[in-house]
């Protein structure tokens, strides 16, 4: 199966839209300090309406909502990339190791994964978060610990099937060492699956972080879209929701939508049954 | 009766015969076999004592003892006493030998002492199957076979002790040839007969002993049947493979290169696929090997791979039960069996991809304990599924040079050179555009050739081909099989050919092994 991602991307308009959207969001997040004020600076001006100085007004502490919106975006994107990368890294390492080693070690790893998949991770996450109030890095580690299993399972399965492929046998019979086969054949062949796993984990991470912040159990000093929505809801009786709650919700949706659209493309590429006729 | 001792003959300083040694006994029919130009006729003429007489530029050394008389030093008179009466010879060019102005009768009378030989001539002609009443005819009125018979009659009429026949059957049709073979057999009892020929069919039917001559040296000698059924010298095998026969199924294969004059070393070394350094420098002695004499530094065709008592079972199901096989240099052994009979399992065990439950594998007579680069540079495998054998991410250039890259040869120029060489060997283009194609751009036949090229780039001695043509249509299959055959001829590659197709097996194999219920049985092919 020879795949050209570029070609597929050109054909799939929605995925292209997702890519453009995500790129824009990342660019904006990176450039945020250039066009925003200090998001943590307090002022006397609380819950003010949008004006020239504060495009989306201020919150109950007099902080600029516009600035906090984009810093919240930064947090979300950072956490999606970091947690996505870390959990995918764990999936790849454990999945390939398990698949290549086989035998009893493989069986043990698979049973541990099964056990972890059965536990509802979101509840555990909430419980632990409520207890330790994790900061950003802590949250990334926590989310990653609960998100590598699915990917590892898929990657192990693929590794098992790849192991039996002619070109891997051939490489072995040319005298290739395990490291070469891993770097030149197995990992590149798993590329699509690794990408899909990364996008999937990234999306979950964004959602989980926002969720944990929304129920108010993450570290208080983290600027997060979830925290913004949580705080804004406290003032639902004021018109502030229109420029406080809504933009945060929209921003979060945009990230999730763009990641989902891209993920759909990769899934389509991997699974021939989803190919257009 | 005849003993040739250290015979050397050279013309203008060029050695034609190099220290020949052999003996003939009464009652032996012995063949001297070799291609044109190997010195067969020179040998015959030396025995007849004709060399120094006929050629002023020739130098003869050594001895040829005929019943105690040394022909090499004998004077003209002594020789005349021997010729025709005790040693007779039938020359190769039948047409030029007979005098066109004499009738057959007078022709034969010429060599006979005294007069009134008519009755004897009649009888002898009848014995060789020539109608005596036609003895009045002139040579131009006779057919090839008849002329040959007349010459045989001349050779045998004086009841000589030694008869030399130079290509007695080479230009005759099948029927006449068989007829002549019977006659020669009948006439030869009690005599020593030396037959010089390149016609292997005649040799097999007529002779008991065979001397293989190449480049003026004896390279193999022994019982005809032993040499024909189990040739030990690469040249002998090559010659047998080149010879069409009615009961051979394997495609004809030649011997690579062309005969050339070799001053030093083994005369066959430029064409030999297993030659090593010493073959170039030193002429191998003619030594005794089991049932024959052999002149080869490597002890004849070398064994490449030996599988000894290999067993393997999957979950209690015995797939291989103490399986053994041998593969020699330049030999194709076919493993024939139904799907699921364990053919691929055995191949994978040899390649170190599966672990056998028990048994040993020897490569170049050393036991294999570690499947490392040294092993894989000697043994390569072509896997069954061509489509998956090359990663879809590699283009032709990357795929073909992957084995070299794995061996840490990364210089672009060397890689390109090697790729081009090996691609042209498998008859694929090697231009820039082709090198940049991906597997999905290529046809099944092209892919199969690339897989073969990949296996060849490490110059292995043994190739394991697992159903290399099962997914190809007939016309492409024919081309691939021919290609493998040619590569074998060129490189002296040993091959373990795995197939379920008996037709294919017969076309490519020197030996067919049937694998059934985990046991190997040899199928006899000729």
Interface residues (C-beta under 8 A of the other chain):
Chain A: X1 X2 X165 X166 X167 X169 X170 X171 X172 X173 X174 X175 X176 X180 X185 X188 X189
Chain B: X351 X352 X353 X372 X373 X375 X376 X377 X380 X381 X383 X384 X385 X386 X387 X388 X389 X390 X391 X392 X393 X394 X402 X403 X406 X407 X438 X439 X440 X451 X454 X458
